[in-house]
Amino acid sequence: MTSKELLYVEDALGHEKYFQTQCSETLGRLQDSELRGLVQKLSEDHRQIFSSFYGLL
């Protein structure tokens, strides 16, 4: 993996971690069960994407 590719993966990891954090914070403020389900799904999707990128390392 080139240094440029590694930087891309590190950047992508940071973005996915940020999205997970935002989803967690949003879940704490939501009361609507349908929205909570959607945000939980988004959080899980970003967790899986993070794992995929991490696996590249």
N, CA, C and O atoms as a GROMACS GRO file, in nm:
protein
  228
    1MET      N    1   0.085  -0.116   0.000
    1MET     CA    2   0.000   0.000   0.000
    1MET      C    3   0.090   0.124   0.000
    1MET      O    4   0.184   0.134   0.079
    2THR      N    5   0.060   0.215  -0.089
    2THR     CA    6   0.141   0.337  -0.096
    2THR      C    7   0.108   0.429   0.021
    2THR      O    8   0.006   0.412   0.088
    3SER      N    9   0.194   0.526   0.043
    3SER     CA   10   0.169   0.621   0.152
    3SER      C   11   0.042   0.702   0.126
    3SER      O   12  -0.029   0.737   0.220
    4LYS      N   13   0.015   0.734   0.001
    4LYS     CA   14  -0.107   0.809  -0.032
    4LYS      C   15  -0.232   0.725  -0.004
    4LYS      O   16  -0.331   0.776   0.047
    5GLU      N   17  -0.226   0.598  -0.037
    5GLU     CA   18  -0.338   0.508  -0.008
    5GLU      C   19  -0.359   0.493   0.142
    5GLU      O   20  -0.472   0.490   0.190
    6LEU      N   21  -0.250   0.484   0.215
    6LEU     CA   22  -0.259   0.473   0.360
    6LEU      C   23  -0.324   0.598   0.420
    6LEU      O   24  -0.406   0.587   0.511
    7LEU      N   25  -0.287   0.714   0.370
    7LEU     CA   26  -0.349   0.839   0.417
    7LEU      C   27  -0.498   0.839   0.388
    7LEU      O   28  -0.578   0.886   0.470
    8TYR      N   29  -0.536   0.787   0.271
    8TYR     CA   30  -0.679   0.781   0.238
    8TYR      C   31  -0.752   0.691   0.337
    8TYR      O   32  -0.860   0.727   0.385
    9VAL      N   33  -0.696   0.575   0.367
    9VAL     CA   34  -0.760   0.482   0.460
    9VAL      C   35  -0.769   0.545   0.600
    9VAL      O   36  -0.872   0.532   0.666
   10GLU      N   37  -0.663   0.611   0.644
   10GLU     CA   38  -0.666   0.677   0.776
   10GLU      C   39  -0.774   0.786   0.779
   10GLU      O   40  -0.844   0.801   0.879
   11ASP      N   41  -0.786   0.861   0.671
   11ASP     CA   42  -0.888   0.965   0.662
   11ASP      C   43  -1.028   0.903   0.665
   11ASP      O   44  -1.118   0.953   0.733
   12ALA      N   45  -1.046   0.796   0.591
   12ALA     CA   46  -1.175   0.728   0.588
   12ALA      C   47  -1.210   0.672   0.726
   12ALA      O   48  -1.326   0.679   0.768
   13LEU      N   49  -1.112   0.618   0.798
   13LEU     CA   50  -1.136   0.569   0.933
   13LEU      C   51  -1.183   0.682   1.024
   13LEU      O   52  -1.276   0.665   1.103
   14GLY      N   53  -1.119   0.796   1.013
   14GLY     CA   54  -1.158   0.912   1.094
   14GLY      C   55  -1.300   0.957   1.064
   14GLY      O   56  -1.375   0.992   1.156
   15HIS      N   57  -1.337   0.956   0.937
   15HIS     CA   58  -1.473   0.997   0.899
   15HIS      C   59  -1.576   0.898   0.953
   15HIS      O   60  -1.680   0.939   1.005
   16GLU      N   61  -1.547   0.771   0.941
   16GLU     CA   62  -1.642   0.671   0.989
   16GLU      C   63  -1.656   0.677   1.142
   16GLU      O   64  -1.766   0.660   1.194
   17LYS      N   65  -1.547   0.701   1.211
   17LYS     CA   66  -1.553   0.716   1.357
   17LYS      C   67  -1.637   0.838   1.394
   17LYS      O   68  -1.714   0.834   1.490
   18TYR      N   69  -1.620   0.946   1.320
   18TYR     CA   70  -1.698   1.068   1.342
   18TYR      C   71  -1.848   1.039   1.322
   18TYR      O   72  -1.930   1.080   1.404
   19PHE      N   73  -1.882   0.969   1.214
   19PHE     CA   74  -2.022   0.938   1.187
   19PHE      C   75  -2.080   0.851   1.299
   19PHE      O   76  -2.195   0.870   1.339
   20GLN      N   77  -2.002   0.756   1.350
   20GLN     CA   78  -2.049   0.672   1.460
   20GLN      C   79  -2.077   0.757   1.584
   20GLN      O   80  -2.178   0.738   1.652
   21THR      N   81  -1.988   0.849   1.612
   21THR     CA   82  -2.005   0.938   1.727
   21THR      C   83  -2.130   1.023   1.712
   21THR      O   84  -2.208   1.039   1.807
   22GLN      N   85  -2.150   1.078   1.594
   22GLN     CA   86  -2.267   1.161   1.569
   22GLN      C   87  -2.396   1.079   1.584
   22GLN      O   88  -2.494   1.129   1.640
   23CYS      N   89  -2.396   0.957   1.535
   23CYS     CA   90  -2.514   0.871   1.550
   23CYS      C   91  -2.542   0.843   1.697
   23CYS      O   92  -2.657   0.847   1.739
   24SER      N   93  -2.439   0.814   1.774
   24SER     CA   94  -2.457   0.786   1.917
   24SER      C   95  -2.513   0.907   1.989
   24SER      O   96  -2.604   0.894   2.071
   25GLU      N   97  -2.461   1.025   1.960
   25GLU     CA   98  -2.511   1.147   2.023
   25GLU      C   99  -2.655   1.175   1.984
   25GLU      O  100  -2.736   1.218   2.066
   26THR      N  101  -2.687   1.151   1.859
   26THR     CA  102  -2.823   1.174   1.811
   26THR      C  103  -2.921   1.077   1.875
   26THR      O  104  -3.033   1.115   1.909
   27LEU      N  105  -2.880   0.952   1.891
   27LEU     CA  106  -2.968   0.853   1.955
   27LEU      C  107  -3.010   0.898   2.094
   27LEU      O  108  -3.123   0.872   2.136
   28GLY      N  109  -2.921   0.963   2.164
   28GLY     CA  110  -2.951   1.009   2.298
   28GLY      C  111  -3.056   1.119   2.304
   28GLY      O  112  -3.116   1.144   2.409
   29ARG      N  113  -3.079   1.184   2.191
   29ARG     CA  114  -3.175   1.295   2.187
   29ARG      C  115  -3.307   1.258   2.120
   29ARG      O  116  -3.404   1.334   2.129
   30LEU      N  117  -3.312   1.144   2.054
   30LEU     CA  118  -3.433   1.107   1.980
   30LEU      C  119  -3.533   1.035   2.068
   30LEU      O  120  -3.496   0.954   2.153
   31GLN      N  121  -3.659   1.066   2.047
   31GLN     CA  122  -3.765   0.997   2.119
   31GLN      C  123  -3.850   0.914   2.024
   31GLN      O  124  -3.911   0.816   2.066
   32ASP      N  125  -3.856   0.952   1.898
   32ASP     CA  126  -3.934   0.880   1.799
   32ASP      C  127  -3.869   0.745   1.769
   32ASP      O  128  -3.752   0.740   1.728
   33SER      N  129  -3.943   0.638   1.788
   33SER     CA  130  -3.885   0.504   1.773
   33SER      C  131  -3.845   0.474   1.629
   33SER      O  132  -3.747   0.402   1.606
   34GLU      N  133  -3.917   0.527   1.532
   34GLU     CA  134  -3.882   0.504   1.392
   34GLU      C  135  -3.750   0.571   1.357
   34GLU      O  136  -3.665   0.512   1.289
   35LEU      N  137  -3.733   0.694   1.403
   35LEU     CA  138  -3.606   0.765   1.379
   35LEU      C  139  -3.492   0.698   1.453
   35LEU      O  140  -3.381   0.687   1.401
   36ARG      N  141  -3.518   0.653   1.576
   36ARG     CA  142  -3.414   0.583   1.652
   36ARG      C  143  -3.367   0.458   1.577
   36ARG      O  144  -3.248   0.429   1.571
   37GLY      N  145  -3.463   0.385   1.520
   37GLY     CA  146  -3.427   0.266   1.442
   37GLY      C  147  -3.342   0.299   1.322
   37GLY      O  148  -3.246   0.227   1.291
   38LEU      N  149  -3.376   0.407   1.254
   38LEU     CA  150  -3.299   0.450   1.138
   38LEU      C  151  -3.157   0.489   1.177
   38LEU      O  152  -3.061   0.449   1.112
   39VAL      N  153  -3.144   0.567   1.283
   39VAL     CA  154  -3.012   0.611   1.327
   39VAL      C  155  -2.930   0.492   1.379
   39VAL      O  156  -2.809   0.488   1.358
   40GLN      N  157  -2.993   0.398   1.445
   40GLN     CA  158  -2.921   0.278   1.489
   40GLN      C  159  -2.870   0.200   1.369
   40GLN      O  160  -2.758   0.148   1.372
   41LYS      N  161  -2.950   0.191   1.263
   41LYS     CA  162  -2.907   0.123   1.140
   41LYS      C  163  -2.790   0.196   1.078
   41LYS      O  164  -2.693   0.133   1.035
   42LEU      N  165  -2.797   0.328   1.073
   42LEU     CA  166  -2.685   0.407   1.019
   42LEU      C  167  -2.558   0.385   1.100
   42LEU      O  168  -2.450   0.371   1.044
   43SER      N  169  -2.573   0.382   1.231
   43SER     CA  170  -2.458   0.360   1.318
   43SER      C  171  -2.394   0.225   1.290
   43SER      O  172  -2.272   0.214   1.281
   44GLU      N  173  -2.477   0.123   1.276
   44GLU     CA  174  -2.424  -0.011   1.247
   44GLU      C  175  -2.357  -0.014   1.110
   44GLU      O  176  -2.252  -0.076   1.094
   45ASP      N  177  -2.417   0.051   1.012
   45ASP     CA  178  -2.356   0.057   0.878
   45ASP      C  179  -2.217   0.121   0.884
   45ASP      O  180  -2.123   0.072   0.823
   46HIS      N  181  -2.206   0.231   0.958
   46HIS     CA  182  -2.076   0.299   0.969
   46HIS      C  183  -1.976   0.215   1.048
   46HIS      O  184  -1.856   0.219   1.021
   47ARG      N  185  -2.023   0.140   1.145
   47ARG     CA  186  -1.936   0.050   1.221
   47ARG      C  187  -1.880  -0.058   1.127
   47ARG      O  188  -1.761  -0.092   1.135
   48GLN      N  189  -1.963  -0.110   1.040
   48GLN     CA  190  -1.918  -0.212   0.945
   48GLN      C  191  -1.820  -0.154   0.843
   48GLN      O  192  -1.721  -0.219   0.809
   49ILE      N  193  -1.847  -0.034   0.796
   49ILE     CA  194  -1.756   0.031   0.702
   49ILE      C  195  -1.621   0.056   0.770
   49ILE      O  196  -1.516   0.034   0.709
   50PHE      N  197  -1.625   0.101   0.895
   50PHE     CA  198  -1.502   0.123   0.970
   50PHE      C  199  -1.422  -0.008   0.977
   50PHE      O  200  -1.301  -0.009   0.954
   51SER      N  201  -1.490  -0.116   1.009
   51SER     CA  202  -1.422  -0.245   1.020
   51SER      C  203  -1.361  -0.288   0.887
   51SER      O  204  -1.251  -0.344   0.884
   52SER      N  205  -1.431  -0.261   0.779
   52SER     CA  206  -1.379  -0.295   0.647
   52SER      C  207  -1.251  -0.217   0.615
   52SER      O  208  -1.152  -0.273   0.568
   53PHE      N  209  -1.256  -0.086   0.641
   53PHE     CA  210  -1.137  -0.005   0.618
   53PHE      C  211  -1.022  -0.047   0.710
   53PHE      O  212  -0.907  -0.055   0.668
   54TYR      N  213  -1.055  -0.074   0.836
   54TYR     CA  214  -0.952  -0.115   0.933
   54TYR      C  215  -0.887  -0.246   0.887
   54TYR      O  216  -0.767  -0.268   0.905
   55GLY      N  217  -0.968  -0.333   0.828
   55GLY     CA  218  -0.915  -0.460   0.778
   55GLY      C  219  -0.813  -0.443   0.668
   55GLY      O  220  -0.732  -0.533   0.646
   56LEU      N  221  -0.816  -0.330   0.599
   56LEU     CA  222  -0.718  -0.305   0.494
   56LEU      C  223  -0.578  -0.283   0.550
   56LEU      O  224  -0.477  -0.302   0.482
   57LEU      N  225  -0.573  -0.243   0.676
   57LEU     CA  226  -0.443  -0.217   0.737
   57LEU      C  227  -0.383  -0.348   0.780
   57LEU      O  228  -0.273  -0.350   0.834
   0.00000   0.00000   0.00000
